Amino acid sequence: MNFKNIHNVYFIGIGGIGMSAIARFFNSIGKNVAGYDKTPKPLTDELKNEGIDIHFEDDVDKIHANFKNKENTLVVYTPAIPQNHTELRYFISNNFEIKKRSEVLGMLSNEKKCIAVAGTHGKTTITTMVSHFMKQSNVGCNAFMGGISKNYNTNFLVDNKSNYVVVEADEFDRSFLQLAPDIALVSAVDADHLDIYSDANDLKNTFKEFIGKIKTGGKLILKSDIKLALPKKDNVDIFTYSLNGDSDFRAENIRIENGLYTFDFIAVKGRINNIKLGLPGLLNVENAIAAMALASLAGVDNNEIFKAAPQFIGIQRRFDCHIKRADFIYIDDYAHHPEELKAAISSVKELFNDKKITGIFQPHLYTRTRDFANEFAESLELLDELILLDIYPAREKPIEGVTSKIIFDKIKNTNKTICLKSELINILKSKKPQVLMTLGAGDIDEFVEPIKNIFK
């Protein structure tokens, strides 16, 4: 597609984290951008402040006349939008140029050297970290991130002088198969999205297919414990990373100094001693190893990595510490898969091993709750106290017999409560937690400010 012939770009589901980054790109190059989303949120407020017109009713009459000219309008939609959506049906029936978000991202990433970060968890943090390392270097980068960088208060970075683009490679709906990366990283291939994939092997095979998309002469970085029969690919260099061990990229001498993790980074291009990481959590040391490995292979020098690491202050909703006092700590995290929960809770327990950890968890999707009820229970048992909310359905219809209670009943810890969202604030007012975590990928983030108001 020749984007020069496109004057108007209309987004159906513009408030999604991936969609909004592409909307910001088109807005930055002077296209007319507008869109629909289901509900207002801080991100849609920011897009409107940047000059993007957004409405929140599925109504063709709300679409400005400029975007009804099919000769120069591109329509972008997310697979989370149902096929019976009125506006989507209007554009389909009138033969507009319509693309999925992943298709457009694939086109944009092909115009530069592409660094693609894939994995069932960890990819947002790694993507945002490597984007930071590269932006703070002479290499520079453009970036489409799956989270809001707290350093730059955006999920989109532009650098017209840089030949690199960093993208988050999303396995949902097999979206990442639209990419053809020069450098790719895979952080995890744990079973997930079993509403899309028939089973864990189907998911792994699709990751193999993604790896097969790496360009000839490209590079692949795999977390060392990933077991994948890799496709035969000529002239692709393969590296491994891990927190420690014998990987090509790893950490040594990990310790906590003045509340920050400090470690030595071992790389194929030498060693960087005494790196200080601005983020808490041992899981973020591992994520940093991955991001530093990508930056190193892209040409960022060791001194630039050393300087940038302590400056990285994180991503909204990823191990996001909102209150840190001697008597109370509050952390919000996007964890919505059992392995993510285990990593987040274990990191908090390590940091605050003398304190009681209370977690509020909102399950995301009926299918994920059904498929991983045992694993969710096992991860949530790491908490000293659990408050379990009802399921956030997202794009799904209810499944008979699938509620939060199927997780709740499997949890052996008796210090547990199950409640509706409407009851949560009153329950919290009666408690005095030492460390509080909100966990989940739904709309649990709506409670961040009310919780801060209770405990500030």
NORTAUR-V824751 format. One record per residue. N is the residue number from 1. RES is the residue in three letters. PHI is phi in whole degrees, -180 to 180 (* if undefined). NEAR is the number of other C-alpha atoms within 10 Angstrom. Layout:
n: {N/N}
res: {RES/RES}
phi: {PHI/PHI}
near: {NEAR/NEAR}
//
This chain:
n: {1/2/3/4/5/6/7/8/9/10/11/12/13/14/15/16/17/18/19/20/21/22/23/24/25/26/27/28/29/30/31/32/33/34/35/36/37/38/39/40/41/42/43/44/45/46/47/48/49/50/51/52/53/54/55/56/57/58/59/60/61/62/63/64/65/66/67/68/69/70/71/72/73/74/75/76/77/78/79/80/81/82/83/84/85/86/87/88/89/90/91/92/93/94/95/96/97/98/99/100/101/102/103/104/105/106/107/108/109/110/111/112/113/114/115/116/117/118/119/120/121/122/123/124/125/126/127/128/129/130/131/132/133/134/135/136/137/138/139/140/141/142/143/144/145/146/147/148/149/150/151/152/153/154/155/156/157/158/159/160/161/162/163/164/165/166/167/168/169/170/171/172/173/174/175/176/177/178/179/180/181/182/183/184/185/186/187/188/189/190/191/192/193/194/195/196/197/198/199/200/201/202/203/204/205/206/207/208/209/210/211/212/213/214/215/216/217/218/219/220/221/222/223/224/225/226/227/228/229/230/231/232/233/234/235/236/237/238/239/240/241/242/243/244/245/246/247/248/249/250/251/252/253/254/255/256/257/258/259/260/261/262/263/264/265/266/267/268/269/270/271/272/273/274/275/276/277/278/279/280/281/282/283/284/285/286/287/288/289/290/291/292/293/294/295/296/297/298/299/300/301/302/303/304/305/306/307/308/309/310/311/312/313/314/315/316/317/318/319/320/321/322/323/324/325/326/327/328/329/330/331/332/333/334/335/336/337/338/339/340/341/342/343/344/345/346/347/348/349/350/351/352/353/354/355/356/357/358/359/360/361/362/363/364/365/366/367/368/369/370/371/372/373/374/375/376/377/378/379/380/381/382/383/384/385/386/387/388/389/390/391/392/393/394/395/396/397/398/399/400/401/402/403/404/405/406/407/408/409/410/411/412/413/414/415/416/417/418/419/420/421/422/423/424/425/426/427/428/429/430/431/432/433/434/435/436/437/438/439/440/441/442/443/444/445/446/447/448/449/450/451/452/453/454/455/456}
res: {MET/ASN/PHE/LYS/ASN/ILE/HIS/ASN/VAL/TYR/PHE/ILE/GLY/ILE/GLY/GLY/ILE/GLY/MET/SER/ALA/ILE/ALA/ARG/PHE/PHE/ASN/SER/ILE/GLY/LYS/ASN/VAL/ALA/GLY/TYR/ASP/LYS/THR/PRO/LYS/PRO/LEU/THR/ASP/GLU/LEU/LYS/ASN/GLU/GLY/ILE/ASP/ILE/HIS/PHE/GLU/ASP/ASP/VAL/ASP/LYS/ILE/HIS/ALA/ASN/PHE/LYS/ASN/LYS/GLU/ASN/THR/LEU/VAL/VAL/TYR/THR/PRO/ALA/ILE/PRO/GLN/ASN/HIS/THR/GLU/LEU/ARG/TYR/PHE/ILE/SER/ASN/ASN/PHE/GLU/ILE/LYS/LYS/ARG/SER/GLU/VAL/LEU/GLY/MET/LEU/SER/ASN/GLU/LYS/LYS/CYS/ILE/ALA/VAL/ALA/GLY/THR/HIS/GLY/LYS/THR/THR/ILE/THR/THR/MET/VAL/SER/HIS/PHE/MET/LYS/GLN/SER/ASN/VAL/GLY/CYS/ASN/ALA/PHE/MET/GLY/GLY/ILE/SER/LYS/ASN/TYR/ASN/THR/ASN/PHE/LEU/VAL/ASP/ASN/LYS/SER/ASN/TYR/VAL/VAL/VAL/GLU/ALA/ASP/GLU/PHE/ASP/ARG/SER/PHE/LEU/GLN/LEU/ALA/PRO/ASP/ILE/ALA/LEU/VAL/SER/ALA/VAL/ASP/ALA/ASP/HIS/LEU/ASP/ILE/TYR/SER/ASP/ALA/ASN/ASP/LEU/LYS/ASN/THR/PHE/LYS/GLU/PHE/ILE/GLY/LYS/ILE/LYS/THR/GLY/GLY/LYS/LEU/ILE/LEU/LYS/SER/ASP/ILE/LYS/LEU/ALA/LEU/PRO/LYS/LYS/ASP/ASN/VAL/ASP/ILE/PHE/THR/TYR/SER/LEU/ASN/GLY/ASP/SER/ASP/PHE/ARG/ALA/GLU/ASN/ILE/ARG/ILE/GLU/ASN/GLY/LEU/TYR/THR/PHE/ASP/PHE/ILE/ALA/VAL/LYS/GLY/ARG/ILE/ASN/ASN/ILE/LYS/LEU/GLY/LEU/PRO/GLY/LEU/LEU/ASN/VAL/GLU/ASN/ALA/ILE/ALA/ALA/MET/ALA/LEU/ALA/SER/LEU/ALA/GLY/VAL/ASP/ASN/ASN/GLU/ILE/PHE/LYS/ALA/ALA/PRO/GLN/PHE/ILE/GLY/ILE/GLN/ARG/ARG/PHE/ASP/CYS/HIS/ILE/LYS/ARG/ALA/ASP/PHE/ILE/TYR/ILE/ASP/ASP/TYR/ALA/HIS/HIS/PRO/GLU/GLU/LEU/LYS/ALA/ALA/ILE/SER/SER/VAL/LYS/GLU/LEU/PHE/ASN/ASP/LYS/LYS/ILE/THR/GLY/ILE/PHE/GLN/PRO/HIS/LEU/TYR/THR/ARG/THR/ARG/ASP/PHE/ALA/ASN/GLU/PHE/ALA/GLU/SER/LEU/GLU/LEU/LEU/ASP/GLU/LEU/ILE/LEU/LEU/ASP/ILE/TYR/PRO/ALA/ARG/GLU/LYS/PRO/ILE/GLU/GLY/VAL/THR/SER/LYS/ILE/ILE/PHE/ASP/LYS/ILE/LYS/ASN/THR/ASN/LYS/THR/ILE/CYS/LEU/LYS/SER/GLU/LEU/ILE/ASN/ILE/LEU/LYS/SER/LYS/LYS/PRO/GLN/VAL/LEU/MET/THR/LEU/GLY/ALA/GLY/ASP/ILE/ASP/GLU/PHE/VAL/GLU/PRO/ILE/LYS/ASN/ILE/PHE/LYS}
phi: {*/-94/-67/-65/-84/-96/-103/-125/-128/-114/-111/-103/100/-67/-81/-67/-65/-75/-65/-65/-65/-69/-60/-65/-60/-63/-63/-70/-101/89/-79/-78/-124/-151/-179/-115/-145/-69/-141/-68/-157/-54/-67/-69/-61/-65/-63/-65/-66/-87/98/-96/-82/-134/-127/-125/-118/-76/-147/-59/-65/-81/-80/-62/-56/-56/-87/-102/-95/-74/-72/-134/-120/-107/-109/-119/-134/-98/-65/-72/-78/-67/-68/-92/-61/-60/-67/-62/-61/-60/-68/-65/-67/-102/59/-73/-74/-123/-133/-69/-52/-65/-66/-66/-61/-61/-64/-65/-72/-74/-83/-139/-69/-103/-105/-116/-109/-119/145/-70/-155/96/-68/-66/-64/-65/-59/-70/-64/-66/-62/-65/-57/-75/-64/-85/-119/-74/-74/69/-168/-100/-151/-115/-104/-92/-157/-90/-66/-75/-69/-118/53/-160/-111/-139/-121/-128/-148/-65/-85/-89/-94/-111/-128/-104/-132/-86/-95/-89/-81/-61/60/57/-58/-68/-74/-82/-95/-134/-75/-86/-131/-128/-130/-122/-96/-169/-132/-67/-57/-165/54/-76/-82/-103/-100/-69/-166/-62/-68/-62/-61/-63/-64/-72/-63/-62/-64/-61/-60/-66/-84/-61/-67/-57/87/-85/-136/-126/-118/-116/-62/-63/-90/-77/-105/-135/-78/-72/-68/-73/-141/-73/59/-112/-81/-114/-125/-121/-138/-166/-64/-155/96/-107/-71/-64/-122/-160/-110/-134/58/-74/-154/-106/-127/53/81/-116/-70/-128/-159/-103/-100/-99/-131/-69/-106/103/-137/-118/-88/60/-73/-106/-104/-74/-104/-79/97/-64/-62/-78/-65/-63/-62/-66/-58/-62/-66/-66/-62/-62/-61/-62/-68/-86/105/-73/-84/-60/-68/-66/-63/-58/-73/-79/-58/-71/-82/-75/-108/113/-130/-58/71/-121/48/-92/-86/-96/-135/-139/-124/-62/-99/-161/-126/-128/-126/-111/-144/-80/-49/-140/-117/-52/-68/-66/-60/-59/-66/-66/-66/-63/-65/-67/-63/-69/-70/-126/-71/-102/-119/-79/-103/-108/-122/-109/-121/-113/-59/-120/82/-67/-65/-65/-62/-63/-75/-127/-57/-63/-68/-61/-60/-63/-69/-70/-68/-71/-75/-79/-146/-123/-118/-108/-94/-72/-71/-87/-78/53/-87/-101/-86/-58/-113/-56/84/-104/-138/-58/-64/-70/-78/-54/-68/-88/-83/-77/-61/-82/-85/-143/-137/-119/-155/-81/-57/-65/-96/-62/-62/-65/-65/-65/-62/-92/-115/-130/-70/-88/-127/-119/-123/-105/-134/144/-108/-87/-106/-63/-65/-65/-90/-59/-66/-59/-66/-61/-66/-66/-105/-76}
near: {8/6/15/8/11/17/18/23/22/25/27/26/24/28/25/17/18/23/24/25/25/24/24/22/20/18/19/14/8/10/18/20/25/25/26/24/19/15/11/13/11/9/17/22/13/14/21/14/10/12/13/18/17/24/18/13/14/16/13/14/9/14/18/13/8/15/21/17/14/17/14/17/23/22/22/24/22/18/15/13/14/12/10/9/12/14/19/21/14/15/18/13/9/11/11/18/16/20/15/16/21/25/18/18/23/20/16/18/24/15/11/17/20/27/32/27/30/27/20/22/19/21/27/23/27/26/29/29/29/29/29/27/29/29/20/18/19/14/18/24/27/24/29/30/29/25/24/22/26/15/13/13/11/21/22/27/22/16/14/10/11/16/14/23/24/27/31/25/32/21/21/16/15/17/18/27/20/20/27/24/31/22/25/27/30/26/24/21/22/17/19/21/20/16/15/13/18/10/13/15/13/14/23/19/16/18/24/16/16/24/27/19/20/22/20/15/12/21/22/21/22/23/21/21/12/13/11/12/9/12/13/10/15/11/11/18/13/14/17/20/28/21/23/18/12/13/19/19/28/27/26/16/11/17/14/14/10/6/12/16/21/22/21/18/26/22/20/13/13/10/15/16/16/16/20/21/23/19/23/20/21/21/18/25/23/21/23/24/25/32/26/28/27/29/24/21/16/19/13/21/18/18/10/16/24/19/15/20/21/16/16/18/18/24/24/19/22/21/27/20/17/15/16/12/10/7/10/15/19/25/21/25/24/22/26/21/24/22/18/21/23/19/17/25/25/19/18/22/19/11/15/14/11/9/16/15/22/24/25/23/27/25/26/22/24/23/19/21/23/17/15/17/23/17/17/26/19/19/20/26/19/18/23/17/20/24/22/24/24/16/23/18/15/13/11/14/10/12/12/7/10/17/19/23/18/16/21/23/12/15/20/12/16/11/13/19/13/17/14/12/15/9/11/17/13/9/12/15/11/8/9/12/19/17/22/22/24/24/27/25/19/18/12/20/17/10/15/15/10/12/18/12/9/10/14/12}
//
